[in-house]
Amino acid sequence: MGNSDGNDKLSKNPVAKNLSAFPEIFVDHTSDFASIKIRPGIESKSYIKDGIVISEDKNGDVIEIQILNISAFNSQKSAS
């Protein structure tokens, strides 16, 4: 996710380097919870819709998605 220098080489962008470790996925079946950390950052704002929490940084970029009740989410997905 770096910028092209015109010679099809990516620039040395520290943000792009940090993104190579993402996404980070965590699933806890005991707690019926899953989290997908999309990019580094500090949560500034979050909102919930249909059992899914979206976390944004101060720039409004999504940094994490959490599914609060995996079993309910799976059953809703199957019903559609």
mmJSON file of the N, C-alpha and C atoms, coordinates in Angstrom:
{"data_MODEL":{"atom_site":{
"group_PDB":["ATOM","ATOM","ATOM","ATOM","ATOM","ATOM","ATOM","ATOM","ATOM","ATOM","ATOM","ATOM","ATOM","ATOM","ATOM","ATOM","ATOM","ATOM","ATOM","ATOM","ATOM","ATOM","ATOM","ATOM","ATOM","ATOM","ATOM","ATOM","ATOM","ATOM","ATOM","ATOM","ATOM","ATOM","ATOM","ATOM","ATOM","ATOM","ATOM","ATOM","ATOM","ATOM","ATOM","ATOM","ATOM","ATOM","ATOM","ATOM","ATOM","ATOM","ATOM","ATOM","ATOM","ATOM","ATOM","ATOM","ATOM","ATOM","ATOM","ATOM","ATOM","ATOM","ATOM","ATOM","ATOM","ATOM","ATOM","ATOM","ATOM","ATOM","ATOM","ATOM","ATOM","ATOM","ATOM","ATOM","ATOM","ATOM","ATOM","ATOM","ATOM","ATOM","ATOM","ATOM","ATOM","ATOM","ATOM","ATOM","ATOM","ATOM","ATOM","ATOM","ATOM","ATOM","ATOM","ATOM","ATOM","ATOM","ATOM","ATOM","ATOM","ATOM","ATOM","ATOM","ATOM","ATOM","ATOM","ATOM","ATOM","ATOM","ATOM","ATOM","ATOM","ATOM","ATOM","ATOM","ATOM","ATOM","ATOM","ATOM","ATOM","ATOM","ATOM","ATOM","ATOM","ATOM","ATOM","ATOM","ATOM","ATOM","ATOM","ATOM","ATOM","ATOM","ATOM","ATOM","ATOM","ATOM","ATOM","ATOM","ATOM","ATOM","ATOM","ATOM","ATOM","ATOM","ATOM","ATOM","ATOM","ATOM","ATOM","ATOM","ATOM","ATOM","ATOM","ATOM","ATOM","ATOM","ATOM","ATOM","ATOM","ATOM","ATOM","ATOM","ATOM","ATOM","ATOM","ATOM","ATOM","ATOM","ATOM","ATOM","ATOM","ATOM","ATOM","ATOM","ATOM","ATOM","ATOM","ATOM","ATOM","ATOM","ATOM","ATOM","ATOM","ATOM","ATOM","ATOM","ATOM","ATOM","ATOM","ATOM","ATOM","ATOM","ATOM","ATOM","ATOM","ATOM","ATOM","ATOM","ATOM","ATOM","ATOM","ATOM","ATOM","ATOM","ATOM","ATOM","ATOM","ATOM","ATOM","ATOM","ATOM","ATOM","ATOM","ATOM","ATOM","ATOM","ATOM","ATOM","ATOM","ATOM","ATOM","ATOM","ATOM","ATOM","ATOM","ATOM","ATOM","ATOM","ATOM","ATOM","ATOM","ATOM","ATOM","ATOM","ATOM","ATOM","ATOM","ATOM"],
"id":[1,2,3,4,5,6,7,8,9,10,11,12,13,14,15,16,17,18,19,20,21,22,23,24,25,26,27,28,29,30,31,32,33,34,35,36,37,38,39,40,41,42,43,44,45,46,47,48,49,50,51,52,53,54,55,56,57,58,59,60,61,62,63,64,65,66,67,68,69,70,71,72,73,74,75,76,77,78,79,80,81,82,83,84,85,86,87,88,89,90,91,92,93,94,95,96,97,98,99,100,101,102,103,104,105,106,107,108,109,110,111,112,113,114,115,116,117,118,119,120,121,122,123,124,125,126,127,128,129,130,131,132,133,134,135,136,137,138,139,140,141,142,143,144,145,146,147,148,149,150,151,152,153,154,155,156,157,158,159,160,161,162,163,164,165,166,167,168,169,170,171,172,173,174,175,176,177,178,179,180,181,182,183,184,185,186,187,188,189,190,191,192,193,194,195,196,197,198,199,200,201,202,203,204,205,206,207,208,209,210,211,212,213,214,215,216,217,218,219,220,221,222,223,224,225,226,227,228,229,230,231,232,233,234,235,236,237,238,239,240],
"type_symbol":["N","C","C","N","C","C","N","C","C","N","C","C","N","C","C","N","C","C","N","C","C","N","C","C","N","C","C","N","C","C","N","C","C","N","C","C","N","C","C","N","C","C","N","C","C","N","C","C","N","C","C","N","C","C","N","C","C","N","C","C","N","C","C","N","C","C","N","C","C","N","C","C","N","C","C","N","C","C","N","C","C","N","C","C","N","C","C","N","C","C","N","C","C","N","C","C","N","C","C","N","C","C","N","C","C","N","C","C","N","C","C","N","C","C","N","C","C","N","C","C","N","C","C","N","C","C","N","C","C","N","C","C","N","C","C","N","C","C","N","C","C","N","C","C","N","C","C","N","C","C","N","C","C","N","C","C","N","C","C","N","C","C","N","C","C","N","C","C","N","C","C","N","C","C","N","C","C","N","C","C","N","C","C","N","C","C","N","C","C","N","C","C","N","C","C","N","C","C","N","C","C","N","C","C","N","C","C","N","C","C","N","C","C","N","C","C","N","C","C","N","C","C","N","C","C","N","C","C","N","C","C","N","C","C","N","C","C","N","C","C"],
"label_atom_id":["N","CA","C","N","CA","C","N","CA","C","N","CA","C","N","CA","C","N","CA","C","N","CA","C","N","CA","C","N","CA","C","N","CA","C","N","CA","C","N","CA","C","N","CA","C","N","CA","C","N","CA","C","N","CA","C","N","CA","C","N","CA","C","N","CA","C","N","CA","C","N","CA","C","N","CA","C","N","CA","C","N","CA","C","N","CA","C","N","CA","C","N","CA","C","N","CA","C","N","CA","C","N","CA","C","N","CA","C","N","CA","C","N","CA","C","N","CA","C","N","CA","C","N","CA","C","N","CA","C","N","CA","C","N","CA","C","N","CA","C","N","CA","C","N","CA","C","N","CA","C","N","CA","C","N","CA","C","N","CA","C","N","CA","C","N","CA","C","N","CA","C","N","CA","C","N","CA","C","N","CA","C","N","CA","C","N","CA","C","N","CA","C","N","CA","C","N","CA","C","N","CA","C","N","CA","C","N","CA","C","N","CA","C","N","CA","C","N","CA","C","N","CA","C","N","CA","C","N","CA","C","N","CA","C","N","CA","C","N","CA","C","N","CA","C","N","CA","C","N","CA","C","N","CA","C","N","CA","C","N","CA","C","N","CA","C","N","CA","C","N","CA","C","N","CA","C","N","CA","C"],
"label_alt_id":[null,null,null,null,null,null,null,null,null,null,null,null,null,null,null,null,null,null,null,null,null,null,null,null,null,null,null,null,null,null,null,null,null,null,null,null,null,null,null,null,null,null,null,null,null,null,null,null,null,null,null,null,null,null,null,null,null,null,null,null,null,null,null,null,null,null,null,null,null,null,null,null,null,null,null,null,null,null,null,null,null,null,null,null,null,null,null,null,null,null,null,null,null,null,null,null,null,null,null,null,null,null,null,null,null,null,null,null,null,null,null,null,null,null,null,null,null,null,null,null,null,null,null,null,null,null,null,null,null,null,null,null,null,null,null,null,null,null,null,null,null,null,null,null,null,null,null,null,null,null,null,null,null,null,null,null,null,null,null,null,null,null,null,null,null,null,null,null,null,null,null,null,null,null,null,null,null,null,null,null,null,null,null,null,null,null,null,null,null,null,null,null,null,null,null,null,null,null,null,null,null,null,null,null,null,null,null,null,null,null,null,null,null,null,null,null,null,null,null,null,null,null,null,null,null,null,null,null,null,null,null,null,null,null,null,null,null,null,null,null],
"label_comp_id":["MET","MET","MET","GLY","GLY","GLY","ASN","ASN","ASN","SER","SER","SER","ASP","ASP","ASP","GLY","GLY","GLY","ASN","ASN","ASN","ASP","ASP","ASP","LYS","LYS","LYS","LEU","LEU","LEU","SER","SER","SER","LYS","LYS","LYS","ASN","ASN","ASN","PRO","PRO","PRO","VAL","VAL","VAL","ALA","ALA","ALA","LYS","LYS","LYS","ASN","ASN","ASN","LEU","LEU","LEU","SER","SER","SER","ALA","ALA","ALA","PHE","PHE","PHE","PRO","PRO","PRO","GLU","GLU","GLU","ILE","ILE","ILE","PHE","PHE","PHE","VAL","VAL","VAL","ASP","ASP","ASP","HIS","HIS","HIS","THR","THR","THR","SER","SER","SER","ASP","ASP","ASP","PHE","PHE","PHE","ALA","ALA","ALA","SER","SER","SER","ILE","ILE","ILE","LYS","LYS","LYS","ILE","ILE","ILE","ARG","ARG","ARG","PRO","PRO","PRO","GLY","GLY","GLY","ILE","ILE","ILE","GLU","GLU","GLU","SER","SER","SER","LYS","LYS","LYS","SER","SER","SER","TYR","TYR","TYR","ILE","ILE","ILE","LYS","LYS","LYS","ASP","ASP","ASP","GLY","GLY","GLY","ILE","ILE","ILE","VAL","VAL","VAL","ILE","ILE","ILE","SER","SER","SER","GLU","GLU","GLU","ASP","ASP","ASP","LYS","LYS","LYS","ASN","ASN","ASN","GLY","GLY","GLY","ASP","ASP","ASP","VAL","VAL","VAL","ILE","ILE","ILE","GLU","GLU","GLU","ILE","ILE","ILE","GLN","GLN","GLN","ILE","ILE","ILE","LEU","LEU","LEU","ASN","ASN","ASN","ILE","ILE","ILE","SER","SER","SER","ALA","ALA","ALA","PHE","PHE","PHE","ASN","ASN","ASN","SER","SER","SER","GLN","GLN","GLN","LYS","LYS","LYS","SER","SER","SER","ALA","ALA","ALA","SER","SER","SER"],
"label_asym_id":["A","A","A","A","A","A","A","A","A","A","A","A","A","A","A","A","A","A","A","A","A","A","A","A","A","A","A","A","A","A","A","A","A","A","A","A","A","A","A","A","A","A","A","A","A","A","A","A","A","A","A","A","A","A","A","A","A","A","A","A","A","A","A","A","A","A","A","A","A","A","A","A","A","A","A","A","A","A","A","A","A","A","A","A","A","A","A","A","A","A","A","A","A","A","A","A","A","A","A","A","A","A","A","A","A","A","A","A","A","A","A","A","A","A","A","A","A","A","A","A","A","A","A","A","A","A","A","A","A","A","A","A","A","A","A","A","A","A","A","A","A","A","A","A","A","A","A","A","A","A","A","A","A","A","A","A","A","A","A","A","A","A","A","A","A","A","A","A","A","A","A","A","A","A","A","A","A","A","A","A","A","A","A","A","A","A","A","A","A","A","A","A","A","A","A","A","A","A","A","A","A","A","A","A","A","A","A","A","A","A","A","A","A","A","A","A","A","A","A","A","A","A","A","A","A","A","A","A","A","A","A","A","A","A","A","A","A","A","A","A"],
"label_entity_id":["1","1","1","1","1","1","1","1","1","1","1","1","1","1","1","1","1","1","1","1","1","1","1","1","1","1","1","1","1","1","1","1","1","1","1","1","1","1","1","1","1","1","1","1","1","1","1","1","1","1","1","1","1","1","1","1","1","1","1","1","1","1","1","1","1","1","1","1","1","1","1","1","1","1","1","1","1","1","1","1","1","1","1","1","1","1","1","1","1","1","1","1","1","1","1","1","1","1","1","1","1","1","1","1","1","1","1","1","1","1","1","1","1","1","1","1","1","1","1","1","1","1","1","1","1","1","1","1","1","1","1","1","1","1","1","1","1","1","1","1","1","1","1","1","1","1","1","1","1","1","1","1","1","1","1","1","1","1","1","1","1","1","1","1","1","1","1","1","1","1","1","1","1","1","1","1","1","1","1","1","1","1","1","1","1","1","1","1","1","1","1","1","1","1","1","1","1","1","1","1","1","1","1","1","1","1","1","1","1","1","1","1","1","1","1","1","1","1","1","1","1","1","1","1","1","1","1","1","1","1","1","1","1","1","1","1","1","1","1","1"],
"label_seq_id":[1,1,1,2,2,2,3,3,3,4,4,4,5,5,5,6,6,6,7,7,7,8,8,8,9,9,9,10,10,10,11,11,11,12,12,12,13,13,13,14,14,14,15,15,15,16,16,16,17,17,17,18,18,18,19,19,19,20,20,20,21,21,21,22,22,22,23,23,23,24,24,24,25,25,25,26,26,26,27,27,27,28,28,28,29,29,29,30,30,30,31,31,31,32,32,32,33,33,33,34,34,34,35,35,35,36,36,36,37,37,37,38,38,38,39,39,39,40,40,40,41,41,41,42,42,42,43,43,43,44,44,44,45,45,45,46,46,46,47,47,47,48,48,48,49,49,49,50,50,50,51,51,51,52,52,52,53,53,53,54,54,54,55,55,55,56,56,56,57,57,57,58,58,58,59,59,59,60,60,60,61,61,61,62,62,62,63,63,63,64,64,64,65,65,65,66,66,66,67,67,67,68,68,68,69,69,69,70,70,70,71,71,71,72,72,72,73,73,73,74,74,74,75,75,75,76,76,76,77,77,77,78,78,78,79,79,79,80,80,80],
"pdbx_PDB_ins_code":[null,null,null,null,null,null,null,null,null,null,null,null,null,null,null,null,null,null,null,null,null,null,null,null,null,null,null,null,null,null,null,null,null,null,null,null,null,null,null,null,null,null,null,null,null,null,null,null,null,null,null,null,null,null,null,null,null,null,null,null,null,null,null,null,null,null,null,null,null,null,null,null,null,null,null,null,null,null,null,null,null,null,null,null,null,null,null,null,null,null,null,null,null,null,null,null,null,null,null,null,null,null,null,null,null,null,null,null,null,null,null,null,null,null,null,null,null,null,null,null,null,null,null,null,null,null,null,null,null,null,null,null,null,null,null,null,null,null,null,null,null,null,null,null,null,null,null,null,null,null,null,null,null,null,null,null,null,null,null,null,null,null,null,null,null,null,null,null,null,null,null,null,null,null,null,null,null,null,null,null,null,null,null,null,null,null,null,null,null,null,null,null,null,null,null,null,null,null,null,null,null,null,null,null,null,null,null,null,null,null,null,null,null,null,null,null,null,null,null,null,null,null,null,null,null,null,null,null,null,null,null,null,null,null,null,null,null,null,null,null],
"Cartn_x":[0.804,0.0,0.862,2.02,2.872,2.546,3.279,3.049,4.028,3.566,4.434,5.328,6.6,7.52,7.57,6.668,6.63,7.384,8.218,8.958,8.43,7.181,6.509,7.2,7.88,8.454,7.697,7.444,6.751,7.732,7.305,8.15,8.229,9.241,9.398,8.506,7.278,6.265,6.129,6.413,6.339,4.947,3.904,2.547,2.341,2.804,2.664,3.417,4.573,5.344,4.566,3.934,3.154,1.919,1.347,0.146,0.427,1.694,1.999,1.625,1.51,1.127,-0.388,-1.114,-2.566,-3.238,-4.415,-5.282,-4.861,-5.17,-5.013,-6.414,-6.565,-7.879,-7.837,-8.811,-8.923,-10.336,-10.445,-11.755,-11.749,-12.757,-12.925,-14.297,-14.306,-15.58,-16.27,-15.491,-16.068,-16.891,-16.363,-17.077,-17.969,-17.94,-18.77,-18.471,-17.179,-16.694,-15.594,-15.538,-14.453,-14.053,-12.778,-12.259,-11.322,-11.451,-10.549,-9.92,-8.652,-7.901,-7.344,-7.817,-7.496,-6.202,-5.964,-4.776,-4.407,-3.166,-2.783,-3.512,-3.696,-4.334,-4.989,-5.38,-6.053,-7.508,-8.392,-9.825,-10.248,-10.909,-11.423,-12.949,-13.551,-15.011,-15.4,-16.514,-17.026,-18.549,-19.12,-20.573,-20.948,-22.166,-22.63,-23.861,-23.898,-25.06,-25.185,-26.347,-26.644,-25.592,-25.11,-24.147,-22.722,-22.46,-21.104,-20.661,-19.472,-18.908,-17.839,-17.941,-16.959,-16.185,-14.87,-14.024,-13.232,-13.205,-12.492,-11.438,-10.396,-9.4,-9.86,-9.035,-9.447,-9.668,-9.123,-9.315,-10.551,-11.243,-12.429,-12.131,-10.872,-10.505,-10.883,-11.481,-11.845,-10.568,-10.411,-9.22,-9.548,-10.821,-11.183,-12.667,-12.987,-14.375,-14.522,-15.555,-15.807,-17.196,-17.278,-18.572,-18.844,-19.903,-20.137,-20.778,-21.521,-22.222,-22.118,-21.021,-20.74,-21.858,-22.357,-23.381,-24.647,-25.051,-26.224,-25.929,-24.726,-24.343,-24.37,-23.842,-23.842,-25.256,-26.157,-27.526,-28.263,-28.0,-28.615,-28.122,-26.825,-26.245,-26.855,-27.08,-27.655,-29.109,-29.828,-31.243,-31.45,-30.42,-30.607,-30.486],
"Cartn_y":[-1.153,0.0,1.237,1.1,2.262,2.948,3.987,4.732,4.267,4.21,3.831,5.002,4.696,5.761,5.94,5.285,5.377,4.249,3.548,2.409,1.098,1.113,-0.037,-0.555,0.308,-0.048,0.732,0.087,0.764,1.594,2.787,3.63,3.04,3.443,2.956,3.771,3.34,4.009,3.259,3.906,3.179,2.649,3.327,2.833,1.542,1.486,0.275,-0.879,-0.6,-1.642,-2.19,-1.307,-1.746,-2.532,-2.238,-2.932,-4.365,-4.704,-6.065,-7.097,-6.691,-7.606,-7.679,-6.972,-6.908,-7.58,-8.101,-8.04,-9.051,-8.714,-9.625,-10.135,-11.444,-12.032,-12.795,-12.533,-13.194,-13.74,-15.027,-15.646,-16.357,-16.078,-16.734,-17.402,-18.696,-19.417,-19.524,-19.55,-19.621,-18.376,-17.221,-15.952,-15.575,-16.4,-16.167,-14.794,-14.522,-13.197,-13.335,-12.403,-12.347,-10.9,-10.698,-9.359,-9.418,-8.442,-8.309,-6.926,-6.888,-5.628,-5.376,-4.321,-4.052,-3.277,-2.331,-1.486,-0.974,-0.537,0.015,1.33,1.667,2.93,2.877,4.023,4.159,4.5,3.734,3.943,5.3,6.051,7.351,7.327,6.482,6.418,5.004,4.541,3.241,3.293,2.416,2.32,0.866,0.523,-0.861,-0.918,-1.965,-2.203,-3.71,-4.239,-5.663,-6.574,-6.226,-7.06,-6.941,-5.954,-5.723,-4.345,-4.29,-3.031,-2.594,-1.367,-0.773,0.274,0.158,1.113,1.936,3.245,4.169,4.935,5.374,6.247,7.697,8.634,10.043,10.598,9.932,10.366,9.755,8.877,8.221,6.961,6.5,5.252,4.068,3.035,1.848,1.11,0.828,0.112,-1.282,-1.514,-2.819,-3.087,-4.366,-4.827,-5.955,-5.882,-6.921,-7.507,-8.808,-9.494,-10.004,-9.487,-9.735,-11.085,-11.638,-12.889,-13.722,-14.447,-15.179,-16.146,-16.879,-17.891,-17.251,-16.106,-15.409,-14.856,-14.356,-13.821,-14.905,-16.092,-17.219,-17.659,-17.696,-18.134,-17.092,-15.794,-14.756,-14.869,-15.139,-15.255,-16.448,-17.559,-18.757,-18.532,-17.724,-17.482,-16.587,-15.795,-14.886,-15.561],
"Cartn_z":[0.0,0.0,0.0,-0.622,-0.776,-2.08,-2.371,-3.602,-4.664,-5.881,-6.981,-7.334,-7.615,-8.006,-9.516,-10.227,-11.678,-12.344,-11.609,-12.133,-11.561,-11.135,-10.554,-9.305,-8.579,-7.292,-6.238,-5.114,-4.043,-3.233,-2.858,-2.025,-0.629,0.118,1.484,2.397,2.492,3.288,4.605,5.767,7.037,7.345,6.896,7.125,6.352,5.104,4.294,4.947,5.519,6.184,7.382,8.166,9.312,8.898,7.745,7.293,6.88,6.646,6.206,7.269,8.53,9.606,9.781,8.975,9.116,7.945,8.073,9.241,10.301,11.557,12.677,13.01,13.079,13.334,14.644,15.493,16.785,16.906,17.223,17.414,18.762,19.575,20.868,20.862,20.583,20.487,21.841,22.926,24.265,24.564,24.186,24.411,23.242,22.168,20.985,20.366,20.169,19.774,18.733,17.801,16.82,16.589,16.303,16.046,14.85,13.974,12.834,12.929,13.287,13.37,11.968,11.324,9.929,9.767,10.656,10.546,11.928,12.104,13.399,13.652,14.898,15.235,16.588,17.063,18.343,18.075,18.687,18.489,19.027,18.178,18.56,18.639,17.792,17.7,17.309,17.839,17.409,17.382,16.596,16.516,16.272,16.636,16.531,15.631,14.817,13.968,13.767,14.092,13.907,14.538,15.731,16.438,15.943,15.117,14.609,15.058,15.677,16.135,15.134,14.674,13.765,14.564,14.596,15.31,14.311,14.533,13.645,14.434,13.728,14.344,14.217,14.657,14.652,13.253,12.224,10.837,10.195,10.929,10.385,9.606,9.649,8.973,9.86,9.278,10.039,10.413,11.712,12.169,12.695,13.076,13.615,13.428,13.206,13.13,14.137,14.965,15.956,15.741,15.817,15.753,17.154,17.791,19.202,19.497,18.579,18.824,17.549,17.416,16.172,15.819,16.802,16.506,15.946,16.482,15.945,14.564,14.352,13.053,12.003,12.323,11.392,11.056,12.042,11.771,10.931,11.134,10.308,8.873,8.707,7.376,6.633,7.335,6.721,6.313,7.066,6.785,5.566,5.184,4.056,2.729],
"occupancy":[1.0,1.0,1.0,1.0,1.0,1.0,1.0,1.0,1.0,1.0,1.0,1.0,1.0,1.0,1.0,1.0,1.0,1.0,1.0,1.0,1.0,1.0,1.0,1.0,1.0,1.0,1.0,1.0,1.0,1.0,1.0,1.0,1.0,1.0,1.0,1.0,1.0,1.0,1.0,1.0,1.0,1.0,1.0,1.0,1.0,1.0,1.0,1.0,1.0,1.0,1.0,1.0,1.0,1.0,1.0,1.0,1.0,1.0,1.0,1.0,1.0,1.0,1.0,1.0,1.0,1.0,1.0,1.0,1.0,1.0,1.0,1.0,1.0,1.0,1.0,1.0,1.0,1.0,1.0,1.0,1.0,1.0,1.0,1.0,1.0,1.0,1.0,1.0,1.0,1.0,1.0,1.0,1.0,1.0,1.0,1.0,1.0,1.0,1.0,1.0,1.0,1.0,1.0,1.0,1.0,1.0,1.0,1.0,1.0,1.0,1.0,1.0,1.0,1.0,1.0,1.0,1.0,1.0,1.0,1.0,1.0,1.0,1.0,1.0,1.0,1.0,1.0,1.0,1.0,1.0,1.0,1.0,1.0,1.0,1.0,1.0,1.0,1.0,1.0,1.0,1.0,1.0,1.0,1.0,1.0,1.0,1.0,1.0,1.0,1.0,1.0,1.0,1.0,1.0,1.0,1.0,1.0,1.0,1.0,1.0,1.0,1.0,1.0,1.0,1.0,1.0,1.0,1.0,1.0,1.0,1.0,1.0,1.0,1.0,1.0,1.0,1.0,1.0,1.0,1.0,1.0,1.0,1.0,1.0,1.0,1.0,1.0,1.0,1.0,1.0,1.0,1.0,1.0,1.0,1.0,1.0,1.0,1.0,1.0,1.0,1.0,1.0,1.0,1.0,1.0,1.0,1.0,1.0,1.0,1.0,1.0,1.0,1.0,1.0,1.0,1.0,1.0,1.0,1.0,1.0,1.0,1.0,1.0,1.0,1.0,1.0,1.0,1.0,1.0,1.0,1.0,1.0,1.0,1.0,1.0,1.0,1.0,1.0,1.0,1.0],
"B_iso_or_equiv":[0.0,0.0,0.0,0.0,0.0,0.0,0.0,0.0,0.0,0.0,0.0,0.0,0.0,0.0,0.0,0.0,0.0,0.0,0.0,0.0,0.0,0.0,0.0,0.0,0.0,0.0,0.0,0.0,0.0,0.0,0.0,0.0,0.0,0.0,0.0,0.0,0.0,0.0,0.0,0.0,0.0,0.0,0.0,0.0,0.0,0.0,0.0,0.0,0.0,0.0,0.0,0.0,0.0,0.0,0.0,0.0,0.0,0.0,0.0,0.0,0.0,0.0,0.0,0.0,0.0,0.0,0.0,0.0,0.0,0.0,0.0,0.0,0.0,0.0,0.0,0.0,0.0,0.0,0.0,0.0,0.0,0.0,0.0,0.0,0.0,0.0,0.0,0.0,0.0,0.0,0.0,0.0,0.0,0.0,0.0,0.0,0.0,0.0,0.0,0.0,0.0,0.0,0.0,0.0,0.0,0.0,0.0,0.0,0.0,0.0,0.0,0.0,0.0,0.0,0.0,0.0,0.0,0.0,0.0,0.0,0.0,0.0,0.0,0.0,0.0,0.0,0.0,0.0,0.0,0.0,0.0,0.0,0.0,0.0,0.0,0.0,0.0,0.0,0.0,0.0,0.0,0.0,0.0,0.0,0.0,0.0,0.0,0.0,0.0,0.0,0.0,0.0,0.0,0.0,0.0,0.0,0.0,0.0,0.0,0.0,0.0,0.0,0.0,0.0,0.0,0.0,0.0,0.0,0.0,0.0,0.0,0.0,0.0,0.0,0.0,0.0,0.0,0.0,0.0,0.0,0.0,0.0,0.0,0.0,0.0,0.0,0.0,0.0,0.0,0.0,0.0,0.0,0.0,0.0,0.0,0.0,0.0,0.0,0.0,0.0,0.0,0.0,0.0,0.0,0.0,0.0,0.0,0.0,0.0,0.0,0.0,0.0,0.0,0.0,0.0,0.0,0.0,0.0,0.0,0.0,0.0,0.0,0.0,0.0,0.0,0.0,0.0,0.0,0.0,0.0,0.0,0.0,0.0,0.0,0.0,0.0,0.0,0.0,0.0,0.0],
"pdbx_formal_charge":[null,null,null,null,null,null,null,null,null,null,null,null,null,null,null,null,null,null,null,null,null,null,null,null,null,null,null,null,null,null,null,null,null,null,null,null,null,null,null,null,null,null,null,null,null,null,null,null,null,null,null,null,null,null,null,null,null,null,null,null,null,null,null,null,null,null,null,null,null,null,null,null,null,null,null,null,null,null,null,null,null,null,null,null,null,null,null,null,null,null,null,null,null,null,null,null,null,null,null,null,null,null,null,null,null,null,null,null,null,null,null,null,null,null,null,null,null,null,null,null,null,null,null,null,null,null,null,null,null,null,null,null,null,null,null,null,null,null,null,null,null,null,null,null,null,null,null,null,null,null,null,null,null,null,null,null,null,null,null,null,null,null,null,null,null,null,null,null,null,null,null,null,null,null,null,null,null,null,null,null,null,null,null,null,null,null,null,null,null,null,null,null,null,null,null,null,null,null,null,null,null,null,null,null,null,null,null,null,null,null,null,null,null,null,null,null,null,null,null,null,null,null,null,null,null,null,null,null,null,null,null,null,null,null,null,null,null,null,null,null],
"auth_seq_id":[1,1,1,2,2,2,3,3,3,4,4,4,5,5,5,6,6,6,7,7,7,8,8,8,9,9,9,10,10,10,11,11,11,12,12,12,13,13,13,14,14,14,15,15,15,16,16,16,17,17,17,18,18,18,19,19,19,20,20,20,21,21,21,22,22,22,23,23,23,24,24,24,25,25,25,26,26,26,27,27,27,28,28,28,29,29,29,30,30,30,31,31,31,32,32,32,33,33,33,34,34,34,35,35,35,36,36,36,37,37,37,38,38,38,39,39,39,40,40,40,41,41,41,42,42,42,43,43,43,44,44,44,45,45,45,46,46,46,47,47,47,48,48,48,49,49,49,50,50,50,51,51,51,52,52,52,53,53,53,54,54,54,55,55,55,56,56,56,57,57,57,58,58,58,59,59,59,60,60,60,61,61,61,62,62,62,63,63,63,64,64,64,65,65,65,66,66,66,67,67,67,68,68,68,69,69,69,70,70,70,71,71,71,72,72,72,73,73,73,74,74,74,75,75,75,76,76,76,77,77,77,78,78,78,79,79,79,80,80,80],
"auth_comp_id":["MET","MET","MET","GLY","GLY","GLY","ASN","ASN","ASN","SER","SER","SER","ASP","ASP","ASP","GLY","GLY","GLY","ASN","ASN","ASN","ASP","ASP","ASP","LYS","LYS","LYS","LEU","LEU","LEU","SER","SER","SER","LYS","LYS","LYS","ASN","ASN","ASN","PRO","PRO","PRO","VAL","VAL","VAL","ALA","ALA","ALA","LYS","LYS","LYS","ASN","ASN","ASN","LEU","LEU","LEU","SER","SER","SER","ALA","ALA","ALA","PHE","PHE","PHE","PRO","PRO","PRO","GLU","GLU","GLU","ILE","ILE","ILE","PHE","PHE","PHE","VAL","VAL","VAL","ASP","ASP","ASP","HIS","HIS","HIS","THR","THR","THR","SER","SER","SER","ASP","ASP","ASP","PHE","PHE","PHE","ALA","ALA","ALA","SER","SER","SER","ILE","ILE","ILE","LYS","LYS","LYS","ILE","ILE","ILE","ARG","ARG","ARG","PRO","PRO","PRO","GLY","GLY","GLY","ILE","ILE","ILE","GLU","GLU","GLU","SER","SER","SER","LYS","LYS","LYS","SER","SER","SER","TYR","TYR","TYR","ILE","ILE","ILE","LYS","LYS","LYS","ASP","ASP","ASP","GLY","GLY","GLY","ILE","ILE","ILE","VAL","VAL","VAL","ILE","ILE","ILE","SER","SER","SER","GLU","GLU","GLU","ASP","ASP","ASP","LYS","LYS","LYS","ASN","ASN","ASN","GLY","GLY","GLY","ASP","ASP","ASP","VAL","VAL","VAL","ILE","ILE","ILE","GLU","GLU","GLU","ILE","ILE","ILE","GLN","GLN","GLN","ILE","ILE","ILE","LEU","LEU","LEU","ASN","ASN","ASN","ILE","ILE","ILE","SER","SER","SER","ALA","ALA","ALA","PHE","PHE","PHE","ASN","ASN","ASN","SER","SER","SER","GLN","GLN","GLN","LYS","LYS","LYS","SER","SER","SER","ALA","ALA","ALA","SER","SER","SER"],
"auth_asym_id":["A","A","A","A","A","A","A","A","A","A","A","A","A","A","A","A","A","A","A","A","A","A","A","A","A","A","A","A","A","A","A","A","A","A","A","A","A","A","A","A","A","A","A","A","A","A","A","A","A","A","A","A","A","A","A","A","A","A","A","A","A","A","A","A","A","A","A","A","A","A","A","A","A","A","A","A","A","A","A","A","A","A","A","A","A","A","A","A","A","A","A","A","A","A","A","A","A","A","A","A","A","A","A","A","A","A","A","A","A","A","A","A","A","A","A","A","A","A","A","A","A","A","A","A","A","A","A","A","A","A","A","A","A","A","A","A","A","A","A","A","A","A","A","A","A","A","A","A","A","A","A","A","A","A","A","A","A","A","A","A","A","A","A","A","A","A","A","A","A","A","A","A","A","A","A","A","A","A","A","A","A","A","A","A","A","A","A","A","A","A","A","A","A","A","A","A","A","A","A","A","A","A","A","A","A","A","A","A","A","A","A","A","A","A","A","A","A","A","A","A","A","A","A","A","A","A","A","A","A","A","A","A","A","A","A","A","A","A","A","A"],
"auth_atom_id":["N","CA","C","N","CA","C","N","CA","C","N","CA","C","N","CA","C","N","CA","C","N","CA","C","N","CA","C","N","CA","C","N","CA","C","N","CA","C","N","CA","C","N","CA","C","N","CA","C","N","CA","C","N","CA","C","N","CA","C","N","CA","C","N","CA","C","N","CA","C","N","CA","C","N","CA","C","N","CA","C","N","CA","C","N","CA","C","N","CA","C","N","CA","C","N","CA","C","N","CA","C","N","CA","C","N","CA","C","N","CA","C","N","CA","C","N","CA","C","N","CA","C","N","CA","C","N","CA","C","N","CA","C","N","CA","C","N","CA","C","N","CA","C","N","CA","C","N","CA","C","N","CA","C","N","CA","C","N","CA","C","N","CA","C","N","CA","C","N","CA","C","N","CA","C","N","CA","C","N","CA","C","N","CA","C","N","CA","C","N","CA","C","N","CA","C","N","CA","C","N","CA","C","N","CA","C","N","CA","C","N","CA","C","N","CA","C","N","CA","C","N","CA","C","N","CA","C","N","CA","C","N","CA","C","N","CA","C","N","CA","C","N","CA","C","N","CA","C","N","CA","C","N","CA","C","N","CA","C","N","CA","C","N","CA","C","N","CA","C","N","CA","C","N","CA","C","N","CA","C"],
"pdbx_PDB_model_num":[1,1,1,1,1,1,1,1,1,1,1,1,1,1,1,1,1,1,1,1,1,1,1,1,1,1,1,1,1,1,1,1,1,1,1,1,1,1,1,1,1,1,1,1,1,1,1,1,1,1,1,1,1,1,1,1,1,1,1,1,1,1,1,1,1,1,1,1,1,1,1,1,1,1,1,1,1,1,1,1,1,1,1,1,1,1,1,1,1,1,1,1,1,1,1,1,1,1,1,1,1,1,1,1,1,1,1,1,1,1,1,1,1,1,1,1,1,1,1,1,1,1,1,1,1,1,1,1,1,1,1,1,1,1,1,1,1,1,1,1,1,1,1,1,1,1,1,1,1,1,1,1,1,1,1,1,1,1,1,1,1,1,1,1,1,1,1,1,1,1,1,1,1,1,1,1,1,1,1,1,1,1,1,1,1,1,1,1,1,1,1,1,1,1,1,1,1,1,1,1,1,1,1,1,1,1,1,1,1,1,1,1,1,1,1,1,1,1,1,1,1,1,1,1,1,1,1,1,1,1,1,1,1,1,1,1,1,1,1,1]
}}}
